[in-house]
Amino acid sequence: MTESATSGVPGMTVESAFAGMRSVSPVVFRAGCPDCRERFELTASALRLAIGATSRTTFYSFTCPECGAAVRKPAGERIVELLTGGGVRTLRLHSTV
């Protein structure tokens, strides 16, 4: 395959299209544990985001890598935006009504 079927640019090869790309480092999030008071960085795979119908039921959670405590913190709109943009797995909670 020497020409891209979708680019419409004659002579564009896969190699030239990706020539300047570098590997992307994973997104990390800073967090803290309310139990042991440690501060640390977590990858997206270490976090879970639950989006509920209200701000009371929207939160993110993780396990503290230092003490092993299960941590649950509220997530406002900005936090939801940052976590979803960073690849955190999201669970949408449905109301029973």
N, C-alpha and C positions, 0 to 999 in steps of 0.2 A: 504494500500500500504506500504509494508515494505522494498521493494527493488527498487532501481531506475531502470527504464526500459532503460535508455540511458547511464548510467555511466558504466555499466559492472562490477561494484565493488560489489561482493557478500556481503550482510549484510549492505550495505549502505542504510540508511533510509533518508527520507526527513528531519526529525528532526536533524539527525547527520550532514547532509550536510550543514544546515543553523545554526548550533549550535553556532559558533563563530562570526556570523555576528551581527553588530550593525546597528542602524538606521543611515542613511546618512543625514547630514544636507544639506540644499539647497545651491546651488552655489549663491554667491552674487558678484556683480560687483560694483566697485567704479566709481562714475561719478560726474560731476559738471555741474552746470547751468551757461551758459554765461550771462544770464540776471540778476539773483539775486546773482550770485557768490557763492551760497551755494554748499557744498560738501556733498555727501550722498552715501548710498549703495542701490542698486536695485537688485531685484531677476530677474531671467531669464524671468519671465512672464511680467515684466514691460518694457521689451525692445523688439524692433522689428529690424530685420536686412533685408535690401534689397540689393541683389546682382545683379548688372548690368553688362553690357558688358565691362565697363571701370571703372577705379578708380573714375572717376567723378560721376558715377551712382551707386556706392557701398557705402552704408551708414547705420548707425544705428540711431534709434530714440527712444525717450521716452518723457514722460511728467514729468516736474520737480515737485517733491512732495511738494516743498516749495512754489513756486509762481505760478505753473500751466502752465508755458510756454511750448510750444511744442519745443523740442530740436532735432536737426538733426546734426549729426557729421559724417565726412568721416570715412570709415573703410578700412584700408589697409589689406594686407594678414594676418598678425599676429592677428589683431583684429577680423577678420572674423573667423579665426581658434579658438580663445578663446571663442567667442560668440556661435558659433555652437557647440563646445565641451561642453559648459555650458548649453545647452538646450534652447537657445534663438530661438524663432520662426523665420523662414527665408522665405522671398519672393524672388523668382528669377524673375527679370525683363527681358522681352523679347524685342528684338529690333523690330521695325516695318518694317525694310528693309529686 
